[in-house]
Amino acid sequence: MQKEDLLQTHTRIAPYIHRTPVLTSRLLNEIAGANLYFKCENFQRMGAFKMRGAMYAVLQLSEEQKSKGVVTHSSGNFAQALALAAQSVGVKAYIVMPENAPQVKKEAVKGYGGQIIECASTPIAREEVAAQMERETGAFFIHPSNDLNVILGQGTAALELLEDQPDLHYIFSPVGGGGLIAGTALAAHFIGQNCQVIGGEPFGADDAYRSLQSGQIESNETTQTIADGLRTQLGDINFPIIKEHVEKIIRVEEAEIIAAMKLVWERMKIIIEPSSAVALAALLREKDAYAGQKIGIILSGGNVDVQHLPF
């Protein structure tokens, strides 16, 4: 993996994605005691950073693969991203979604032309049904986070952030399946000037924190967190990148996630989902350690069901 791979990924997907804004807030700077730069992927197409990785993965397919379509499993954001990315280039998308996935996310997938196949809400059920669809349709399987093309695509958010703010000391990213933080870590490594990457993760789904401690991929026994986008776990492709390039992972309580989400809604006047708020919550939890620094924060998405807000 080279710097050129990341730059070439960005060039390739640029016509299909938004270059999202970087926003600041004087009040949030005061609260954090640091200078914060929010990369607003809630303004990305389909409302989350996942459009980047999905788009790059689809663009890398051969013509024969495109003719048979793509398949993935996702509770929401990658489901929407792959459906829209596939639709953008005229490819069929089969999306395996747990039956308890938010209705708003299912509707969005349908709106982007994706064909939904429902499954039980366990990681094993997702994988089994996706594998079955792969066999039945010949569609190409694209993993939401444990895929090198997806990781490179996700890394372009931090690449843009570092182009706009080259002298960041840290970038904080939420950690779910590991695709975003792995891509962010690659961008910081290749493009940043001694820029370190810190992950934020809920206590209720802290597999990445434990994986970094033990040096091997740990599983989640439960995933009791409001941050529904972070209920997944690391994979064998992204974990080595995380292990090598991520400084640390800070775990946060549910109340801290909700408080950070509320702060962004109230003070920045923008909509983010709970998973997005985890990175800011992690910084605020240990803010004394980062006082006076220039810090990038990736606001990963804004696909929230406004009928069921946590505040």
BALOBA-1460 file (C-alpha; in Angstrom, 3 decimals):
// residues 311
<rec num="1" residu="m" x="0.000" y="0.000" z="0.000"/>
<rec num="2" residu="q" x="1.442" y="3.326" z="-1.111"/>
<rec num="3" residu="k" x="0.485" y="6.996" z="-0.895"/>
<rec num="4" residu="e" x="-0.230" y="6.826" z="-4.662"/>
<rec num="5" residu="d" x="-2.937" y="4.182" z="-4.058"/>
<rec num="6" residu="l" x="-4.837" y="6.602" z="-1.834"/>
<rec num="7" residu="l" x="-4.403" y="9.565" z="-4.197"/>
<rec num="8" residu="q" x="-5.484" y="7.492" z="-7.185"/>
<rec num="9" residu="t" x="-8.555" y="6.265" z="-5.246"/>
<rec num="10" residu="h" x="-9.558" y="9.866" z="-4.579"/>
<rec num="11" residu="t" x="-9.155" y="10.867" z="-8.221"/>
<rec num="12" residu="r" x="-11.228" y="7.883" z="-9.334"/>
<rec num="13" residu="i" x="-14.205" y="8.485" z="-7.035"/>
<rec num="14" residu="a" x="-14.184" y="12.311" z="-7.157"/>
<rec num="15" residu="p" x="-16.851" y="12.565" z="-9.921"/>
<rec num="16" residu="y" x="-19.261" y="10.428" z="-7.855"/>
<rec num="17" residu="i" x="-18.926" y="11.885" z="-4.347"/>
<rec num="18" residu="h" x="-19.214" y="15.248" z="-2.612"/>
<rec num="19" residu="r" x="-16.127" y="16.948" z="-1.260"/>
<rec num="20" residu="t" x="-17.674" y="17.611" z="2.121"/>
<rec num="21" residu="p" x="-17.054" y="20.805" z="4.088"/>
<rec num="22" residu="v" x="-14.840" y="21.165" z="7.148"/>
<rec num="23" residu="l" x="-16.675" y="23.182" z="9.800"/>
<rec num="24" residu="t" x="-15.482" y="24.785" z="13.028"/>
<rec num="25" residu="s" x="-17.258" y="25.998" z="16.153"/>
<rec num="26" residu="r" x="-15.800" y="28.568" z="18.515"/>
<rec num="27" residu="l" x="-18.002" y="27.278" z="21.329"/>
<rec num="28" residu="l" x="-16.968" y="23.645" z="20.847"/>
<rec num="29" residu="n" x="-13.328" y="24.769" z="20.747"/>
<rec num="30" residu="e" x="-13.873" y="26.394" z="24.142"/>
<rec num="31" residu="i" x="-15.548" y="23.297" z="25.558"/>
<rec num="32" residu="a" x="-12.777" y="21.018" z="24.286"/>
<rec num="33" residu="g" x="-9.923" y="23.418" z="25.022"/>
<rec num="34" residu="a" x="-8.555" y="22.680" z="21.548"/>
<rec num="35" residu="n" x="-9.012" y="23.736" z="17.914"/>
<rec num="36" residu="l" x="-11.468" y="21.345" z="16.292"/>
<rec num="37" residu="y" x="-12.043" y="20.783" z="12.568"/>
<rec num="38" residu="f" x="-15.130" y="18.729" z="11.785"/>
<rec num="39" residu="k" x="-15.090" y="16.778" z="8.500"/>
<rec num="40" residu="c" x="-18.817" y="16.693" z="7.758"/>
<rec num="41" residu="e" x="-19.515" y="13.372" z="6.071"/>
<rec num="42" residu="n" x="-23.142" y="13.806" z="7.129"/>
<rec num="43" residu="f" x="-23.265" y="15.966" z="3.955"/>
<rec num="44" residu="q" x="-21.934" y="13.121" z="1.790"/>
<rec num="45" residu="r" x="-24.175" y="11.499" z="-0.829"/>
<rec num="46" residu="m" x="-26.561" y="9.099" z="0.979"/>
<rec num="47" residu="g" x="-25.621" y="10.868" z="4.202"/>
<rec num="48" residu="a" x="-22.437" y="9.081" z="5.284"/>
<rec num="49" residu="f" x="-18.754" y="8.489" z="4.509"/>
<rec num="50" residu="k" x="-19.562" y="4.951" z="3.326"/>
<rec num="51" residu="m" x="-20.384" y="6.261" z="-0.141"/>
<rec num="52" residu="r" x="-16.636" y="6.674" z="-0.690"/>
<rec num="53" residu="g" x="-15.633" y="3.065" z="-0.077"/>
<rec num="54" residu="a" x="-18.695" y="1.618" z="-1.803"/>
<rec num="55" residu="m" x="-18.074" y="3.748" z="-4.876"/>
<rec num="56" residu="y" x="-14.423" y="2.765" z="-5.172"/>
<rec num="57" residu="a" x="-15.192" y="-0.932" z="-4.682"/>
<rec num="58" residu="v" x="-17.846" y="-0.830" z="-7.430"/>
<rec num="59" residu="l" x="-15.565" y="1.095" z="-9.822"/>
<rec num="60" residu="q" x="-12.854" y="-1.568" z="-9.382"/>
<rec num="61" residu="l" x="-15.109" y="-4.375" z="-10.672"/>
<rec num="62" residu="s" x="-14.559" y="-5.950" z="-14.092"/>
<rec num="63" residu="e" x="-17.301" y="-5.623" z="-16.724"/>
<rec num="64" residu="e" x="-18.262" y="-9.259" z="-16.170"/>
<rec num="65" residu="q" x="-18.570" y="-8.723" z="-12.406"/>
<rec num="66" residu="k" x="-20.656" y="-5.588" z="-12.974"/>
<rec num="67" residu="s" x="-23.051" y="-7.538" z="-15.200"/>
<rec num="68" residu="k" x="-23.862" y="-9.928" z="-12.323"/>
<rec num="69" residu="g" x="-24.313" y="-7.255" z="-9.674"/>
<rec num="70" residu="v" x="-23.015" y="-6.808" z="-6.138"/>
<rec num="71" residu="v" x="-24.117" y="-8.102" z="-2.743"/>
<rec num="72" residu="t" x="-23.386" y="-6.967" z="0.816"/>
<rec num="73" residu="h" x="-24.787" y="-7.236" z="4.340"/>
<rec num="74" residu="s" x="-25.379" y="-4.096" z="6.388"/>
<rec num="75" residu="s" x="-27.706" y="-2.679" z="9.010"/>
<rec num="76" residu="g" x="-27.953" y="0.615" z="7.217"/>
<rec num="77" residu="n" x="-25.308" y="3.012" z="5.976"/>
<rec num="78" residu="f" x="-23.237" y="0.661" z="3.828"/>
<rec num="79" residu="a" x="-26.491" y="-0.828" z="2.543"/>
<rec num="80" residu="q" x="-27.500" y="2.618" z="1.298"/>
<rec num="81" residu="a" x="-24.018" y="3.412" z="0.038"/>
<rec num="82" residu="l" x="-23.643" y="0.260" z="-2.043"/>
<rec num="83" residu="a" x="-27.161" y="0.590" z="-3.451"/>
<rec num="84" residu="l" x="-26.459" y="4.172" z="-4.562"/>
<rec num="85" residu="a" x="-22.925" y="3.444" z="-5.792"/>
<rec num="86" residu="a" x="-24.211" y="0.511" z="-7.859"/>
<rec num="87" residu="q" x="-27.114" y="2.586" z="-9.205"/>
<rec num="88" residu="s" x="-24.633" y="5.347" z="-10.197"/>
<rec num="89" residu="v" x="-22.972" y="2.997" z="-12.699"/>
<rec num="90" residu="g" x="-25.971" y="0.856" z="-13.648"/>
<rec num="91" residu="v" x="-25.156" y="-2.216" z="-11.534"/>
<rec num="92" residu="k" x="-27.722" y="-4.333" z="-9.636"/>
<rec num="93" residu="a" x="-27.328" y="-4.425" z="-5.827"/>
<rec num="94" residu="y" x="-28.569" y="-7.157" z="-3.470"/>
<rec num="95" residu="i" x="-28.576" y="-5.916" z="0.126"/>
<rec num="96" residu="v" x="-28.900" y="-8.291" z="3.084"/>
<rec num="97" residu="m" x="-30.302" y="-6.347" z="6.060"/>
<rec num="98" residu="p" x="-31.222" y="-7.512" z="9.570"/>
<rec num="99" residu="e" x="-34.972" y="-7.490" z="10.102"/>
<rec num="100" residu="n" x="-34.593" y="-4.944" z="12.951"/>
<rec num="101" residu="a" x="-32.639" y="-2.429" z="10.833"/>
<rec num="102" residu="p" x="-34.165" y="1.075" z="11.057"/>
<rec num="103" residu="q" x="-37.102" y="1.423" z="8.665"/>
<rec num="104" residu="v" x="-35.744" y="4.790" z="7.482"/>
<rec num="105" residu="k" x="-32.582" y="3.004" z="6.275"/>
<rec num="106" residu="k" x="-34.558" y="0.253" z="4.528"/>
<rec num="107" residu="e" x="-36.642" y="2.858" z="2.703"/>
<rec num="108" residu="a" x="-33.483" y="4.645" z="1.596"/>
<rec num="109" residu="v" x="-31.963" y="1.426" z="0.214"/>
<rec num="110" residu="k" x="-35.124" y="0.812" z="-1.815"/>
<rec num="111" residu="g" x="-35.051" y="4.431" z="-2.986"/>
<rec num="112" residu="y" x="-31.535" y="3.860" z="-4.362"/>
<rec num="113" residu="g" x="-32.693" y="0.801" z="-6.290"/>
<rec num="114" residu="g" x="-31.276" y="-1.841" z="-3.949"/>
<rec num="115" residu="q" x="-33.052" y="-5.195" z="-3.566"/>
<rec num="116" residu="i" x="-33.391" y="-5.975" z="0.162"/>
<rec num="117" residu="i" x="-33.174" y="-9.528" z="1.526"/>
<rec num="118" residu="e" x="-34.015" y="-9.619" z="5.239"/>
<rec num="119" residu="c" x="-32.221" y="-11.851" z="7.745"/>
<rec num="120" residu="a" x="-32.096" y="-12.483" z="11.497"/>
<rec num="121" residu="s" x="-30.224" y="-9.793" z="13.406"/>
<rec num="122" residu="t" x="-27.030" y="-11.741" z="14.127"/>
<rec num="123" residu="p" x="-23.637" y="-11.392" z="12.398"/>
<rec num="124" residu="i" x="-23.718" y="-15.101" z="11.443"/>
<rec num="125" residu="a" x="-27.168" y="-14.824" z="9.829"/>
<rec num="126" residu="r" x="-26.026" y="-11.814" z="7.797"/>
<rec num="127" residu="e" x="-22.991" y="-13.660" z="6.465"/>
<rec num="128" residu="e" x="-24.916" y="-16.853" z="5.689"/>
<rec num="129" residu="v" x="-27.678" y="-15.076" z="3.770"/>
<rec num="130" residu="a" x="-25.153" y="-12.919" z="1.866"/>
<rec num="131" residu="a" x="-23.191" y="-16.046" z="0.897"/>
<rec num="132" residu="q" x="-26.430" y="-17.680" z="-0.254"/>
<rec num="133" residu="m" x="-27.259" y="-14.647" z="-2.447"/>
<rec num="134" residu="e" x="-23.744" y="-14.766" z="-3.867"/>
<rec num="135" residu="r" x="-24.247" y="-18.417" z="-4.879"/>
<rec num="136" residu="e" x="-27.747" y="-17.889" z="-6.270"/>
<rec num="137" residu="t" x="-27.094" y="-14.732" z="-8.308"/>
<rec num="138" residu="g" x="-23.356" y="-14.824" z="-9.054"/>
<rec num="139" residu="a" x="-23.175" y="-11.297" z="-7.597"/>
<rec num="140" residu="f" x="-19.802" y="-10.062" z="-6.316"/>
<rec num="141" residu="f" x="-19.608" y="-9.776" z="-2.524"/>
<rec num="142" residu="i" x="-18.324" y="-6.464" z="-1.140"/>
<rec num="143" residu="h" x="-17.704" y="-6.391" z="2.601"/>
<rec num="144" residu="p" x="-18.784" y="-3.153" z="4.349"/>
<rec num="145" residu="s" x="-15.453" y="-2.631" z="6.109"/>
<rec num="146" residu="n" x="-13.017" y="-5.526" z="5.661"/>
<rec num="147" residu="d" x="-12.115" y="-4.891" z="2.015"/>
<rec num="148" residu="l" x="-9.018" y="-3.053" z="0.816"/>
<rec num="149" residu="n" x="-10.860" y="-1.048" z="-1.871"/>
<rec num="150" residu="v" x="-13.483" y="-0.016" z="0.683"/>
<rec num="151" residu="i" x="-10.766" y="0.991" z="3.191"/>
<rec num="152" residu="l" x="-8.960" y="3.094" z="0.562"/>
<rec num="153" residu="g" x="-12.245" y="4.777" z="-0.361"/>
<rec num="154" residu="q" x="-13.049" y="5.581" z="3.269"/>
<rec num="155" residu="g" x="-9.552" y="7.014" z="3.719"/>
<rec num="156" residu="t" x="-10.309" y="9.779" z="1.221"/>
<rec num="157" residu="a" x="-12.368" y="11.647" z="3.856"/>
<rec num="158" residu="a" x="-9.257" y="12.116" z="6.011"/>
<rec num="159" residu="l" x="-7.202" y="12.797" z="2.869"/>
<rec num="160" residu="e" x="-9.458" y="15.773" z="2.058"/>
<rec num="161" residu="l" x="-9.408" y="16.908" z="5.692"/>
<rec num="162" residu="l" x="-5.585" y="16.906" z="5.680"/>
<rec num="163" residu="e" x="-5.506" y="18.749" z="2.351"/>
<rec num="164" residu="d" x="-7.648" y="21.461" z="3.959"/>
<rec num="165" residu="q" x="-5.832" y="21.397" z="7.334"/>
<rec num="166" residu="p" x="-2.331" y="19.956" z="6.740"/>
<rec num="167" residu="d" x="-0.968" y="20.553" z="10.241"/>
<rec num="168" residu="l" x="-3.465" y="18.565" z="12.338"/>
<rec num="169" residu="h" x="-1.934" y="16.876" z="15.386"/>
<rec num="170" residu="y" x="-4.719" y="14.298" z="15.718"/>
<rec num="171" residu="i" x="-7.722" y="12.915" z="13.866"/>
<rec num="172" residu="f" x="-10.510" y="11.325" z="15.902"/>
<rec num="173" residu="s" x="-12.666" y="8.720" z="14.156"/>
<rec num="174" residu="p" x="-15.479" y="6.434" z="15.319"/>
<rec num="175" residu="v" x="-14.729" y="2.688" z="15.199"/>
<rec num="176" residu="g" x="-17.281" y="0.129" z="14.032"/>
<rec num="177" residu="g" x="-16.226" y="-2.435" z="11.461"/>
<rec num="178" residu="g" x="-12.851" y="-0.725" z="11.167"/>
<rec num="179" residu="g" x="-12.977" y="0.481" z="7.546"/>
<rec num="180" residu="l" x="-13.153" y="4.188" z="8.344"/>
<rec num="181" residu="i" x="-10.479" y="4.237" z="11.034"/>
<rec num="182" residu="a" x="-8.147" y="2.025" z="8.951"/>
<rec num="183" residu="g" x="-8.544" y="4.343" z="5.944"/>
<rec num="184" residu="t" x="-8.132" y="7.390" z="8.179"/>
<rec num="185" residu="a" x="-4.948" y="5.906" z="9.652"/>
<rec num="186" residu="l" x="-3.519" y="5.310" z="6.160"/>
<rec num="187" residu="a" x="-4.320" y="8.912" z="5.158"/>
<rec num="188" residu="a" x="-2.686" y="10.270" z="8.325"/>
<rec num="189" residu="h" x="0.363" y="8.061" z="7.730"/>
<rec num="190" residu="f" x="0.805" y="9.004" z="4.050"/>
<rec num="191" residu="i" x="-0.440" y="12.620" z="3.994"/>
<rec num="192" residu="g" x="-0.277" y="13.929" z="7.567"/>
<rec num="193" residu="q" x="2.682" y="15.637" z="9.208"/>
<rec num="194" residu="n" x="3.177" y="13.504" z="12.301"/>
<rec num="195" residu="c" x="-0.614" y="13.249" z="12.687"/>
<rec num="196" residu="q" x="-1.927" y="10.567" z="15.050"/>
<rec num="197" residu="v" x="-5.257" y="8.776" z="14.787"/>
<rec num="198" residu="i" x="-7.448" y="8.111" z="17.838"/>
<rec num="199" residu="g" x="-10.553" y="5.938" z="17.775"/>
<rec num="200" residu="g" x="-13.785" y="6.423" z="19.684"/>
<rec num="201" residu="e" x="-15.846" y="3.358" z="20.594"/>
<rec num="202" residu="p" x="-18.857" y="2.664" z="22.825"/>
<rec num="203" residu="f" x="-18.278" y="0.588" z="25.968"/>
<rec num="204" residu="g" x="-21.234" y="-1.497" z="24.755"/>
<rec num="205" residu="a" x="-19.380" y="-2.640" z="21.602"/>
<rec num="206" residu="d" x="-15.704" y="-2.323" z="22.464"/>
<rec num="207" residu="d" x="-14.179" y="-5.122" z="20.372"/>
<rec num="208" residu="a" x="-11.614" y="-2.814" z="18.751"/>
<rec num="209" residu="y" x="-10.394" y="-1.511" z="22.119"/>
<rec num="210" residu="r" x="-9.970" y="-5.074" z="23.362"/>
<rec num="211" residu="s" x="-8.391" y="-6.186" z="20.082"/>
<rec num="212" residu="l" x="-5.706" y="-3.502" z="20.384"/>
<rec num="213" residu="q" x="-5.058" y="-4.609" z="23.972"/>
<rec num="214" residu="s" x="-4.751" y="-8.318" z="23.149"/>
<rec num="215" residu="g" x="-3.167" y="-8.007" z="19.699"/>
<rec num="216" residu="q" x="-5.791" y="-10.237" z="18.091"/>
<rec num="217" residu="i" x="-9.338" y="-9.741" z="16.808"/>
<rec num="218" residu="e" x="-11.825" y="-9.930" z="19.679"/>
<rec num="219" residu="s" x="-15.582" y="-10.381" z="19.286"/>
<rec num="220" residu="n" x="-18.496" y="-8.513" z="20.816"/>
<rec num="221" residu="e" x="-20.573" y="-10.665" z="23.145"/>
<rec num="222" residu="t" x="-23.276" y="-7.988" z="23.135"/>
<rec num="223" residu="t" x="-23.732" y="-4.798" z="21.131"/>
<rec num="224" residu="q" x="-25.847" y="-2.705" z="23.475"/>
<rec num="225" residu="t" x="-25.268" y="0.788" z="22.143"/>
<rec num="226" residu="i" x="-27.284" y="3.595" z="20.648"/>
<rec num="227" residu="a" x="-24.515" y="3.916" z="18.034"/>
<rec num="228" residu="d" x="-26.136" y="1.390" z="15.682"/>
<rec num="229" residu="g" x="-23.466" y="1.890" z="13.006"/>
<rec num="230" residu="l" x="-20.767" y="0.644" z="15.412"/>
<rec num="231" residu="r" x="-22.261" y="-2.714" z="16.355"/>
<rec num="232" residu="t" x="-19.996" y="-4.562" z="13.932"/>
<rec num="233" residu="q" x="-16.489" y="-5.850" z="14.487"/>
<rec num="234" residu="l" x="-13.012" y="-5.641" z="12.985"/>
<rec num="235" residu="g" x="-11.773" y="-7.866" z="10.172"/>
<rec num="236" residu="d" x="-8.488" y="-9.500" z="9.201"/>
<rec num="237" residu="i" x="-7.763" y="-6.897" z="6.487"/>
<rec num="238" residu="n" x="-8.362" y="-3.720" z="8.488"/>
<rec num="239" residu="f" x="-7.071" y="-4.902" z="11.873"/>
<rec num="240" residu="p" x="-3.366" y="-5.065" z="10.881"/>
<rec num="241" residu="i" x="-3.619" y="-1.465" z="9.585"/>
<rec num="242" residu="i" x="-5.297" y="-0.356" z="12.817"/>
<rec num="243" residu="k" x="-2.736" y="-2.198" z="14.939"/>
<rec num="244" residu="e" x="0.131" y="-0.505" z="13.115"/>
<rec num="245" residu="h" x="-1.191" y="3.024" z="12.659"/>
<rec num="246" residu="v" x="-3.850" y="3.811" z="15.307"/>
<rec num="247" residu="e" x="-2.475" y="5.412" z="18.459"/>
<rec num="248" residu="k" x="-5.257" y="4.378" z="20.849"/>
<rec num="249" residu="i" x="-8.995" y="3.836" z="21.227"/>
<rec num="250" residu="i" x="-11.024" y="5.690" z="23.851"/>
<rec num="251" residu="r" x="-14.244" y="4.086" z="25.066"/>
<rec num="252" residu="v" x="-17.302" y="6.197" z="25.864"/>
<rec num="253" residu="e" x="-20.532" y="5.777" z="27.824"/>
<rec num="254" residu="e" x="-23.957" y="5.984" z="26.193"/>
<rec num="255" residu="a" x="-24.714" y="9.245" z="28.050"/>
<rec num="256" residu="e" x="-21.500" y="10.766" z="26.631"/>
<rec num="257" residu="i" x="-22.487" y="9.790" z="23.082"/>
<rec num="258" residu="i" x="-25.919" y="11.390" z="23.482"/>
<rec num="259" residu="a" x="-24.442" y="14.538" z="25.043"/>
<rec num="260" residu="a" x="-21.925" y="14.924" z="22.186"/>
<rec num="261" residu="m" x="-24.646" y="14.372" z="19.584"/>
<rec num="262" residu="k" x="-26.837" y="17.002" z="21.260"/>
<rec num="263" residu="l" x="-23.939" y="19.475" z="21.361"/>
<rec num="264" residu="v" x="-23.395" y="19.183" z="17.605"/>
<rec num="265" residu="w" x="-27.128" y="19.521" z="16.841"/>
<rec num="266" residu="e" x="-27.551" y="22.539" z="19.131"/>
<rec num="267" residu="r" x="-24.277" y="24.382" z="18.580"/>
<rec num="268" residu="m" x="-23.327" y="23.550" z="14.997"/>
<rec num="269" residu="k" x="-26.920" y="23.322" z="13.710"/>
<rec num="270" residu="i" x="-26.183" y="20.148" z="11.763"/>
<rec num="271" residu="i" x="-27.702" y="16.664" z="11.929"/>
<rec num="272" residu="i" x="-25.456" y="13.785" z="12.911"/>
<rec num="273" residu="e" x="-26.320" y="10.233" z="13.967"/>
<rec num="274" residu="p" x="-25.214" y="8.697" z="17.296"/>
<rec num="275" residu="s" x="-22.314" y="6.762" z="15.702"/>
<rec num="276" residu="s" x="-20.977" y="10.091" z="14.424"/>
<rec num="277" residu="a" x="-20.978" y="11.620" z="17.891"/>
<rec num="278" residu="v" x="-18.687" y="8.938" z="19.329"/>
<rec num="279" residu="a" x="-15.486" y="10.580" z="18.025"/>
<rec num="280" residu="l" x="-16.316" y="13.913" z="19.697"/>
<rec num="281" residu="a" x="-17.432" y="12.096" z="22.861"/>
<rec num="282" residu="a" x="-14.049" y="10.321" z="22.993"/>
<rec num="283" residu="l" x="-12.173" y="13.610" z="22.731"/>
<rec num="284" residu="l" x="-14.311" y="15.298" z="25.399"/>
<rec num="285" residu="r" x="-13.836" y="12.339" z="27.758"/>
<rec num="286" residu="e" x="-10.051" y="12.818" z="27.728"/>
<rec num="287" residu="k" x="-9.856" y="16.449" z="26.658"/>
<rec num="288" residu="d" x="-7.133" y="17.413" z="29.124"/>
<rec num="289" residu="a" x="-4.698" y="15.157" z="27.252"/>
<rec num="290" residu="y" x="-5.341" y="17.050" z="23.985"/>
<rec num="291" residu="a" x="-5.571" y="20.645" z="25.235"/>
<rec num="292" residu="g" x="-4.359" y="23.289" z="22.792"/>
<rec num="293" residu="q" x="-3.965" y="20.833" z="19.891"/>
<rec num="294" residu="k" x="-5.310" y="21.028" z="16.329"/>
<rec num="295" residu="i" x="-7.729" y="18.138" z="16.031"/>
<rec num="296" residu="g" x="-9.719" y="16.788" z="13.097"/>
<rec num="297" residu="i" x="-12.959" y="14.990" z="13.924"/>
<rec num="298" residu="i" x="-14.716" y="12.843" z="11.364"/>
<rec num="299" residu="l" x="-18.479" y="13.248" z="11.611"/>
<rec num="300" residu="s" x="-19.213" y="9.963" z="9.904"/>
<rec num="301" residu="g" x="-22.863" y="10.386" z="8.960"/>
<rec num="302" residu="g" x="-26.263" y="11.936" z="9.527"/>
<rec num="303" residu="n" x="-28.739" y="9.139" z="8.827"/>
<rec num="304" residu="v" x="-30.810" y="9.401" z="11.949"/>
<rec num="305" residu="d" x="-34.464" y="8.575" z="12.485"/>
<rec num="306" residu="v" x="-35.793" y="11.948" z="13.640"/>
<rec num="307" residu="q" x="-38.907" y="10.236" z="15.027"/>
<rec num="308" residu="h" x="-36.717" y="8.491" z="17.629"/>
<rec num="309" residu="l" x="-34.093" y="10.935" z="18.860"/>
<rec num="310" residu="p" x="-32.277" y="10.086" z="22.111"/>
<rec num="311" residu="f" x="-32.772" y="13.617" z="23.478"/>
